[in-house]
Each structure stands twice: as C-alpha cells, then as structure tokens.
Amino acid sequence: MYTIIKRLEISAAHSLSLSYLSKCENLHGHNWVITVYCRSKELNADGMVVDFSYIKKSIKDRLDHQNLNDVLPFNPTAENIARWVCDQIEHCYKVEVRESETNIAVYEKD
C-alpha cells in the first residue's frame, strides 16, 4: 500500500450559521492547515498515488484568500470542510482541518 500526505496552508475567512448564539456567526478568518492523506495499492502511469500539485490546485488554489461562504455550498465548519476536501481528491481517505492550534477536525472514510 502506498500512502502520500500533503499539507496545505491557507488563509481564509468564514462565518458560521449556528443554532445558538456564537461570535463565530460573525465573519472571521483563520490560517488553516489542511492535511490530506491518500493511499492506493497501485501507482498510476506516472508512478504516483496522486500528484501533489493536483492536490494543491484542487484545494489551495480554490480556497486560499477566499470567503469560504462564497465558494463552498455548505456551512463551512471545519468538519464540513474536511469531508469536502476528501471528496475532491481521488484515493483520499482522511483529511485533517486545523483552524487553530487547539481546534482540529478530522474526516475519515469508512
């Protein structure tokens, strides 16, 4: 089994739609760290699981310096972002989204 890990750093803003009062309902930003995990039993014709630059183009180029509410079709919680990232990349099985040193969400496929 081959595994690759790509770490991305993005700066982006969001506001959350919540069922309770929270300061996170206000537009605010984070310096996000997104870690993408991909694996495959076989390598592609280029000898890769997934090209690292494809992951960057698919995620960082779409989210960096954006208001996530404007580019994502869901409430942009760290948990929802983790699942969305996982769904964007072939062979991805796990994504960690860190919005601060102490707040990390992980999505992992069954």
N, CA, C and O atoms as a GROMACS GRO file, in nm:
protein
  440
    1MET      N    1   0.085  -0.118   0.000
    1MET     CA    2   0.000   0.000   0.000
    1MET      C    3   0.089   0.123   0.000
    1MET      O    4   0.182   0.134   0.080
    2TYR      N    5   0.061   0.216  -0.089
    2TYR     CA    6   0.132   0.343  -0.097
    2TYR      C    7   0.047   0.450  -0.030
    2TYR      O    8  -0.075   0.453  -0.046
    3THR      N    9   0.112   0.536   0.044
    3THR     CA   10   0.043   0.647   0.109
    3THR      C   11   0.119   0.776   0.082
    3THR      O   12   0.241   0.779   0.090
    4ILE      N   13   0.045   0.882   0.052
    4ILE     CA   14   0.105   1.015   0.043
    4ILE      C   15   0.030   1.107   0.138
    4ILE      O   16  -0.087   1.086   0.169
    5ILE      N   17   0.101   1.208   0.183
    5ILE     CA   18   0.043   1.308   0.274
    5ILE      C   19   0.082   1.445   0.220
    5ILE      O   20   0.200   1.473   0.198
    6LYS      N   21  -0.017   1.530   0.199
    6LYS     CA   22   0.007   1.667   0.151
    6LYS      C   23  -0.047   1.764   0.254
    6LYS      O   24  -0.163   1.756   0.293
    7ARG      N   25   0.036   1.856   0.297
    7ARG     CA   26  -0.003   1.958   0.394
    7ARG      C   27  -0.014   2.091   0.320
    7ARG      O   28   0.077   2.133   0.249
    8LEU      N   29  -0.128   2.156   0.339
    8LEU     CA   30  -0.155   2.285   0.276
    8LEU      C   31  -0.181   2.389   0.384
    8LEU      O   32  -0.241   2.359   0.487
    9GLU      N   33  -0.136   2.510   0.361
    9GLU     CA   34  -0.168   2.621   0.450
    9GLU      C   35  -0.244   2.724   0.369
    9GLU      O   36  -0.199   2.767   0.263
   10ILE      N   37  -0.360   2.762   0.419
   10ILE     CA   38  -0.440   2.863   0.352
   10ILE      C   39  -0.487   2.968   0.453
   10ILE      O   40  -0.503   2.940   0.572
   11SER      N   41  -0.509   3.087   0.403
   11SER     CA   42  -0.571   3.193   0.482
   11SER      C   43  -0.708   3.216   0.421
   11SER      O   44  -0.720   3.242   0.301
   12ALA      N   45  -0.810   3.207   0.503
   12ALA     CA   46  -0.946   3.224   0.452
   12ALA      C   47  -1.039   3.267   0.566
   12ALA      O   48  -1.012   3.244   0.684
   13ALA      N   49  -1.148   3.329   0.525
   13ALA     CA   50  -1.249   3.375   0.620
   13ALA      C   51  -1.375   3.290   0.607
   13ALA      O   52  -1.399   3.228   0.504
   14HIS      N   53  -1.454   3.289   0.712
   14HIS     CA   54  -1.586   3.226   0.708
   14HIS      C   55  -1.671   3.282   0.820
   14HIS      O   56  -1.622   3.343   0.915
   15SER      N   57  -1.800   3.259   0.808
   15SER     CA   58  -1.893   3.283   0.918
   15SER      C   59  -1.982   3.160   0.923
   15SER      O   60  -2.018   3.102   0.820
   16LEU      N   61  -2.018   3.123   1.043
   16LEU     CA   62  -2.097   3.000   1.060
   16LEU      C   63  -2.242   3.032   1.090
   16LEU      O   64  -2.274   3.128   1.161
   17SER      N   65  -2.329   2.952   1.035
   17SER     CA   66  -2.471   2.958   1.065
   17SER      C   67  -2.498   2.851   1.170
   17SER      O   68  -2.492   2.732   1.142
   18LEU      N   69  -2.529   2.896   1.292
   18LEU     CA   70  -2.541   2.803   1.404
   18LEU      C   71  -2.680   2.810   1.467
   18LEU      O   72  -2.753   2.908   1.450
   19SER      N   73  -2.714   2.706   1.541
   19SER     CA   74  -2.843   2.700   1.608
   19SER      C   75  -2.840   2.768   1.746
   19SER      O   76  -2.938   2.762   1.820
   20TYR      N   77  -2.730   2.831   1.780
   20TYR     CA   78  -2.713   2.901   1.907
   20TYR      C   79  -2.632   3.028   1.883
   20TYR      O   80  -2.567   3.041   1.779
   21LEU      N   81  -2.635   3.121   1.976
   21LEU     CA   82  -2.559   3.245   1.962
   21LEU      C   83  -2.410   3.216   1.979
   21LEU      O   84  -2.368   3.148   2.072
   22SER      N   85  -2.332   3.269   1.887
   22SER     CA   86  -2.188   3.248   1.892
   22SER      C   87  -2.118   3.360   1.818
   22SER      O   88  -2.170   3.411   1.718
   23LYS      N   89  -2.001   3.400   1.866
   23LYS     CA   90  -1.924   3.500   1.794
   23LYS      C   91  -1.877   3.447   1.659
   23LYS      O   92  -1.839   3.526   1.573
   24CYS      N   93  -1.880   3.317   1.639
   24CYS     CA   94  -1.839   3.257   1.511
   24CYS      C   95  -1.941   3.282   1.400
   24CYS      O   96  -1.915   3.251   1.283
   25GLU      N   97  -2.058   3.338   1.436
   25GLU     CA   98  -2.155   3.377   1.334
   25GLU      C   99  -2.108   3.502   1.259
   25GLU      O  100  -2.156   3.532   1.150
   26ASN      N  101  -2.013   3.575   1.319
   26ASN     CA  102  -1.954   3.692   1.255
   26ASN      C  103  -1.843   3.647   1.161
   26ASN      O  104  -1.775   3.548   1.186
   27LEU      N  105  -1.825   3.721   1.053
   27LEU     CA  106  -1.717   3.691   0.960
   27LEU      C  107  -1.583   3.703   1.033
   27LEU      O  108  -1.556   3.804   1.098
   28HIS      N  109  -1.501   3.600   1.021
   28HIS     CA  110  -1.369   3.597   1.085
   28HIS      C  111  -1.278   3.506   1.003
   28HIS      O  112  -1.325   3.429   0.919
   29GLY      N  113  -1.150   3.514   1.028
   29GLY     CA  114  -1.055   3.436   0.947
   29GLY      C  115  -0.967   3.345   1.030
   29GLY      O  116  -0.955   3.358   1.152
   30HIS      N  117  -0.907   3.252   0.958
   30HIS     CA  118  -0.811   3.158   1.018
   30HIS      C  119  -0.695   3.139   0.921
   30HIS      O  120  -0.709   3.160   0.800
   31ASN      N  121  -0.582   3.100   0.975
   31ASN     CA  122  -0.474   3.045   0.894
   31ASN      C  123  -0.487   2.894   0.908
   31ASN      O  124  -0.432   2.832   0.999
   32TRP      N  125  -0.560   2.836   0.814
   32TRP     CA  126  -0.594   2.695   0.817
   32TRP      C  127  -0.475   2.609   0.777
   32TRP      O  128  -0.396   2.647   0.690
   33VAL      N  129  -0.463   2.493   0.838
   33VAL     CA  130  -0.368   2.391   0.794
   33VAL      C  131  -0.451   2.269   0.760
   33VAL      O  132  -0.521   2.213   0.844
   34ILE      N  133  -0.443   2.228   0.634
   34ILE     CA  134  -0.521   2.114   0.585
   34ILE      C  135  -0.423   2.004   0.546
   34ILE      O  136  -0.334   2.026   0.464
   35THR      N  137  -0.440   1.887   0.605
   35THR     CA  138  -0.354   1.774   0.575
   35THR      C  139  -0.438   1.667   0.506
   35THR      O  140  -0.538   1.621   0.559
   36VAL      N  141  -0.393   1.629   0.386
   36VAL     CA  142  -0.466   1.535   0.301
   36VAL      C  143  -0.389   1.403   0.297
   36VAL      O  144  -0.268   1.402   0.272
   37TYR      N  145  -0.458   1.293   0.322
   37TYR     CA  146  -0.399   1.160   0.321
   37TYR      C  147  -0.461   1.079   0.207
   37TYR      O  148  -0.583   1.067   0.198
   38CYS      N  149  -0.376   1.024   0.120
   38CYS     CA  150  -0.423   0.942   0.008
   38CYS      C  151  -0.346   0.811   0.007
   38CYS      O  152  -0.229   0.807   0.046
   39ARG      N  153  -0.413   0.704  -0.038
   39ARG     CA  154  -0.343   0.576  -0.047
   39ARG      C  155  -0.400   0.495  -0.162
   39ARG      O  156  -0.514   0.512  -0.205
   40SER      N  157  -0.314   0.407  -0.211
   40SER     CA  158  -0.354   0.320  -0.320
   40SER      C  159  -0.263   0.197  -0.322
   40SER      O  160  -0.145   0.205  -0.287
   41LYS      N  161  -0.320   0.085  -0.362
   41LYS     CA  162  -0.239  -0.037  -0.376
   41LYS      C  163  -0.151  -0.029  -0.500
   41LYS      O  164  -0.045  -0.091  -0.506
   42GLU      N  165  -0.196   0.047  -0.599
   42GLU     CA  166  -0.124   0.060  -0.725
   42GLU      C  167  -0.091   0.206  -0.753
   42GLU      O  168  -0.165   0.296  -0.714
   43LEU      N  169   0.020   0.228  -0.820
   43LEU     CA  170   0.056   0.362  -0.862
   43LEU      C  171  -0.002   0.388  -1.001
   43LEU      O  172  -0.025   0.294  -1.078
   44ASN      N  173  -0.026   0.515  -1.032
   44ASN     CA  174  -0.078   0.548  -1.165
   44ASN      C  175   0.035   0.536  -1.269
   44ASN      O  176   0.147   0.499  -1.235
   45ALA      N  177   0.006   0.567  -1.394
   45ALA     CA  178   0.103   0.552  -1.502
   45ALA      C  179   0.227   0.640  -1.481
   45ALA      O  180   0.333   0.613  -1.538
   46ASP      N  181   0.213   0.745  -1.399
   46ASP     CA  182   0.326   0.833  -1.370
   46ASP      C  183   0.404   0.791  -1.246
   46ASP      O  184   0.499   0.859  -1.207
   47GLY      N  185   0.364   0.680  -1.185
   47GLY     CA  186   0.432   0.632  -1.066
   47GLY      C  187   0.392   0.704  -0.938
   47GLY      O  188   0.471   0.714  -0.845
   48MET      N  189   0.268   0.754  -0.934
   48MET     CA  190   0.219   0.830  -0.819
   48MET      C  191   0.085   0.775  -0.769
   48MET      O  192   0.012   0.710  -0.844
   49VAL      N  193   0.055   0.802  -0.643
   49VAL     CA  194  -0.081   0.780  -0.592
   49VAL      C  195  -0.167   0.893  -0.646
   49VAL      O  196  -0.267   0.869  -0.714
   50VAL      N  197  -0.129   1.016  -0.614
   50VAL     CA  198  -0.192   1.138  -0.664
   50VAL      C  199  -0.080   1.242  -0.672
   50VAL      O  200   0.003   1.250  -0.582
   51ASP      N  201  -0.077   1.320  -0.777
   51ASP     CA  202   0.024   1.424  -0.791
   51ASP      C  203   0.001   1.530  -0.684
   51ASP      O  204  -0.110   1.581  -0.669
   52PHE      N  205   0.106   1.564  -0.609
   52PHE     CA  206   0.095   1.665  -0.504
   52PHE      C  207   0.044   1.798  -0.560
   52PHE      O  208  -0.034   1.868  -0.494
   53SER      N  209   0.088   1.833  -0.680
   53SER     CA  210   0.044   1.961  -0.738
   53SER      C  211  -0.105   1.959  -0.772
   53SER      O  212  -0.170   2.063  -0.771
   54TYR      N  213  -0.160   1.842  -0.803
   54TYR     CA  214  -0.304   1.831  -0.828
   54TYR      C  215  -0.382   1.861  -0.699
   54TYR      O  216  -0.484   1.929  -0.702
   55ILE      N  217  -0.334   1.810  -0.587
   55ILE     CA  218  -0.399   1.836  -0.459
   55ILE      C  219  -0.396   1.986  -0.430
   55ILE      O  220  -0.497   2.044  -0.391
   56LYS      N  221  -0.280   2.048  -0.450
   56LYS     CA  222  -0.268   2.192  -0.426
   56LYS      C  223  -0.365   2.269  -0.515
   56LYS      O  224  -0.436   2.358  -0.468
   57LYS      N  225  -0.368   2.235  -0.642
   57LYS     CA  226  -0.456   2.307  -0.736
   57LYS      C  227  -0.603   2.287  -0.698
   57LYS      O  228  -0.682   2.381  -0.706
   58SER      N  229  -0.639   2.167  -0.659
   58SER     CA  230  -0.778   2.135  -0.628
   58SER      C  231  -0.828   2.200  -0.500
   58SER      O  232  -0.946   2.231  -0.487
   59ILE      N  233  -0.738   2.221  -0.404
   59ILE     CA  234  -0.780   2.270  -0.273
   59ILE      C  235  -0.728   2.412  -0.246
   59ILE      O  236  -0.807   2.506  -0.233
   60LYS      N  237  -0.598   2.428  -0.239
   60LYS     CA  238  -0.543   2.559  -0.202
   60LYS      C  239  -0.580   2.666  -0.304
   60LYS      O  240  -0.621   2.776  -0.266
   61ASP      N  241  -0.568   2.634  -0.430
   61ASP     CA  242  -0.597   2.735  -0.532
   61ASP      C  243  -0.744   2.777  -0.531
   61ASP      O  244  -0.777   2.886  -0.578
   62ARG      N  245  -0.831   2.693  -0.479
   62ARG     CA  246  -0.974   2.726  -0.473
   62ARG      C  247  -1.014   2.797  -0.344
   62ARG      O  248  -1.111   2.873  -0.344
   63LEU      N  249  -0.941   2.772  -0.234
   63LEU     CA  250  -0.984   2.824  -0.104
   63LEU      C  251  -0.900   2.936  -0.048
   63LEU      O  252  -0.950   3.016   0.031
   64ASP      N  253  -0.774   2.945  -0.086
   64ASP     CA  254  -0.683   3.043  -0.026
   64ASP      C  255  -0.727   3.186  -0.055
   64ASP      O  256  -0.759   3.221  -0.168
   65HIS      N  257  -0.728   3.268   0.050
   65HIS     CA  258  -0.767   3.409   0.044
   65HIS      C  259  -0.908   3.429  -0.010
   65HIS      O  260  -0.935   3.520  -0.090
   66GLN      N  261  -0.998   3.342   0.034
   66GLN     CA  262  -1.138   3.349  -0.005
   66GLN      C  263  -1.226   3.362   0.119
   66GLN      O  264  -1.184   3.330   0.231
   67ASN      N  265  -1.348   3.408   0.097
   67ASN     CA  266  -1.454   3.394   0.197
   67ASN      C  267  -1.516   3.258   0.167
   67ASN      O  268  -1.583   3.242   0.064
   68LEU      N  269  -1.496   3.162   0.254
   68LEU     CA  270  -1.541   3.025   0.227
   68LEU      C  271  -1.692   3.015   0.208
   68LEU      O  272  -1.740   2.925   0.140
   69ASN      N  273  -1.766   3.107   0.267
   69ASN     CA  274  -1.911   3.108   0.246
   69ASN      C  275  -1.947   3.136   0.101
   69ASN      O  276  -2.053   3.095   0.054
   70ASP      N  277  -1.858   3.203   0.030
   70ASP     CA  278  -1.884   3.236  -0.111
   70ASP      C  279  -1.843   3.125  -0.207
   70ASP      O  280  -1.892   3.121  -0.320
   71VAL      N  281  -1.755   3.034  -0.164
   71VAL     CA  282  -1.704   2.933  -0.258
   71VAL      C  283  -1.746   2.790  -0.224
   71VAL      O  284  -1.729   2.699  -0.306
   72LEU      N  285  -1.800   2.769  -0.105
   72LEU     CA  286  -1.843   2.634  -0.066
   72LEU      C  287  -1.995   2.632  -0.049
   72LEU      O  288  -2.052   2.728   0.005
   73PRO      N  289  -2.062   2.526  -0.093
   73PRO     CA  290  -2.209   2.522  -0.091
   73PRO      C  291  -2.269   2.468   0.040
   73PRO      O  292  -2.376   2.406   0.038
   74PHE      N  293  -2.202   2.490   0.151
   74PHE     CA  294  -2.249   2.438   0.280
   74PHE      C  295  -2.198   2.528   0.392
   74PHE      O  296  -2.115   2.616   0.368
   75ASN      N  297  -2.246   2.506   0.512
   75ASN     CA  298  -2.199   2.578   0.630
   75ASN      C  299  -2.052   2.539   0.650
   75ASN      O  300  -2.024   2.423   0.681
   76PRO      N  301  -1.957   2.632   0.635
   76PRO     CA  302  -1.816   2.596   0.631
   76PRO      C  303  -1.751   2.573   0.768
   76PRO      O  304  -1.658   2.643   0.808
   77THR      N  305  -1.804   2.474   0.838
   77THR     CA  306  -1.739   2.430   0.962
   77THR      C  307  -1.613   2.351   0.924
   77THR      O  308  -1.601   2.305   0.810
   78ALA      N  309  -1.523   2.337   1.017
   78ALA     CA  310  -1.402   2.259   0.990
   78ALA      C  311  -1.437   2.115   0.952
   78ALA      O  312  -1.372   2.055   0.866
   79GLU      N  313  -1.540   2.060   1.017
   79GLU     CA  314  -1.582   1.923   0.987
   79GLU      C  315  -1.633   1.910   0.843
   79GLU      O  316  -1.595   1.817   0.771
   80ASN      N  317  -1.718   2.004   0.803
   80ASN     CA  318  -1.771   2.001   0.665
   80ASN      C  319  -1.661   2.024   0.562
   80ASN      O  320  -1.662   1.963   0.455
   81ILE      N  321  -1.568   2.111   0.593
   81ILE     CA  322  -1.456   2.136   0.501
   81ILE      C  323  -1.372   2.009   0.486
   81ILE      O  324  -1.330   1.976   0.375
   82ALA      N  325  -1.347   1.940   0.595
   82ALA     CA  326  -1.267   1.817   0.588
   82ALA      C  327  -1.332   1.714   0.496
   82ALA      O  328  -1.264   1.652   0.414
   83ARG      N  329  -1.461   1.695   0.508
   83ARG     CA  330  -1.529   1.598   0.422
   83ARG      C  331  -1.525   1.645   0.276
   83ARG      O  332  -1.500   1.564   0.186
   84TRP      N  333  -1.549   1.773   0.252
   84TRP     CA  334  -1.547   1.826   0.115
   84TRP      C  335  -1.411   1.804   0.050
   84TRP      O  336  -1.402   1.759  -0.065
   85VAL      N  337  -1.304   1.834   0.124
   85VAL     CA  338  -1.169   1.813   0.070
   85VAL      C  339  -1.149   1.667   0.035
   85VAL      O  340  -1.097   1.635  -0.073
   86CYS      N  341  -1.188   1.578   0.122
   86CYS     CA  342  -1.173   1.435   0.097
   86CYS      C  343  -1.245   1.393  -0.030
   86CYS      O  344  -1.194   1.311  -0.107
   87ASP      N  345  -1.362   1.449  -0.053
   87ASP     CA  346  -1.440   1.415  -0.172
   87ASP      C  347  -1.381   1.470  -0.302
   87ASP      O  348  -1.417   1.424  -0.410
   88GLN      N  349  -1.292   1.568  -0.292
   88GLN     CA  350  -1.235   1.630  -0.412
   88GLN      C  351  -1.117   1.553  -0.471
   88GLN      O  352  -1.084   1.570  -0.589
   89ILE      N  353  -1.054   1.467  -0.391
   89ILE     CA  354  -0.927   1.405  -0.430
   89ILE      C  355  -0.942   1.253  -0.439
   89ILE      O  356  -0.982   1.187  -0.344
   90GLU      N  357  -0.908   1.200  -0.556
   90GLU     CA  358  -0.911   1.055  -0.575
   90GLU      C  359  -0.812   0.989  -0.479
   90GLU      O  360  -0.703   1.041  -0.456
   91HIS      N  361  -0.850   0.878  -0.425
   91HIS     CA  362  -0.770   0.797  -0.332
   91HIS      C  363  -0.754   0.861  -0.194
   91HIS      O  364  -0.681   0.809  -0.110
   92CYS      N  365  -0.823   0.972  -0.169
   92CYS     CA  366  -0.815   1.036  -0.038
   92CYS      C  367  -0.902   0.957   0.060
   92CYS      O  368  -1.016   0.924   0.029
   93TYR      N  369  -0.847   0.928   0.176
   93TYR     CA  370  -0.923   0.854   0.277
   93TYR      C  371  -0.934   0.929   0.410
   93TYR      O  372  -1.011   0.890   0.497
   94LYS      N  373  -0.855   1.038   0.425
   94LYS     CA  374  -0.856   1.109   0.553
   94LYS      C  375  -0.810   1.252   0.530
   94LYS      O  376  -0.719   1.277   0.451
   95VAL      N  377  -0.875   1.346   0.600
   95VAL     CA  378  -0.835   1.486   0.594
   95VAL      C  379  -0.843   1.545   0.735
   95VAL      O  380  -0.940   1.523   0.808
   96GLU      N  381  -0.740   1.619   0.771
   96GLU     CA  382  -0.740   1.695   0.895
   96GLU      C  383  -0.748   1.843   0.859
   96GLU      O  384  -0.674   1.890   0.773
   97VAL      N  385  -0.838   1.915   0.925
   97VAL     CA  386  -0.850   2.059   0.905
   97VAL      C  387  -0.826   2.125   1.040
   97VAL      O  388  -0.902   2.106   1.135
   98ARG      N  389  -0.720   2.204   1.046
   98ARG     CA  390  -0.682   2.274   1.169
   98ARG      C  391  -0.710   2.422   1.148
   98ARG      O  392  -0.648   2.487   1.064
   99GLU      N  393  -0.804   2.476   1.226
   99GLU     CA  394  -0.831   2.619   1.215
   99GLU      C  395  -0.755   2.700   1.318
   99GLU      O  396  -0.746   2.822   1.308
  100SER      N  397  -0.700   2.632   1.417
  100SER     CA  398  -0.610   2.694   1.516
  100SER      C  399  -0.529   2.582   1.579
  100SER      O  400  -0.551   2.464   1.550
  101GLU      N  401  -0.436   2.617   1.663
  101GLU     CA  402  -0.353   2.516   1.729
  101GLU      C  403  -0.436   2.417   1.812
  101GLU      O  404  -0.396   2.302   1.831
  102THR      N  405  -0.550   2.463   1.860
  102THR     CA  406  -0.628   2.379   1.951
  102THR      C  407  -0.759   2.328   1.892
  102THR      O  408  -0.830   2.253   1.958
  103ASN      N  409  -0.791   2.366   1.769
  103ASN     CA  410  -0.917   2.324   1.707
  103ASN      C  411  -0.890   2.250   1.577
  103ASN      O  412  -0.852   2.310   1.477
  104ILE      N  413  -0.911   2.119   1.579
  104ILE     CA  414  -0.881   2.033   1.466
  104ILE      C  415  -1.000   1.942   1.440
  104ILE      O  416  -1.054   1.881   1.533
  105ALA      N  417  -1.041   1.934   1.314
  105ALA     CA  418  -1.146   1.839   1.274
  105ALA      C  419  -1.085   1.737   1.180
  105ALA      O  420  -1.001   1.770   1.096
  106VAL      N  421  -1.130   1.612   1.194
  106VAL     CA  422  -1.079   1.504   1.109
  106VAL      C  423  -1.198   1.434   1.045
  106VAL      O  424  -1.295   1.400   1.112
  107TYR      N  425  -1.188   1.412   0.914
  107TYR     CA  426  -1.286   1.328   0.844
  107TYR      C  427  -1.209   1.209   0.789
  107TYR      O  428  -1.103   1.225   0.728
  108GLU      N  429  -1.264   1.090   0.810
  108GLU     CA  430  -1.201   0.969   0.759
  108GLU      C  431  -1.309   0.879   0.701
  108GLU      O  432  -1.409   0.851   0.766
  109LYS      N  433  -1.288   0.833   0.577
  109LYS     CA  434  -1.383   0.743   0.513
  109LYS      C  435  -1.383   0.609   0.586
  109LYS      O  436  -1.281   0.568   0.642
  110ASP      N  437  -1.497   0.543   0.584
  110ASP     CA  438  -1.507   0.410   0.646
  110ASP      C  439  -1.421   0.310   0.572
  110ASP      O  440  -1.416   0.193   0.610
   0.00000   0.00000   0.00000
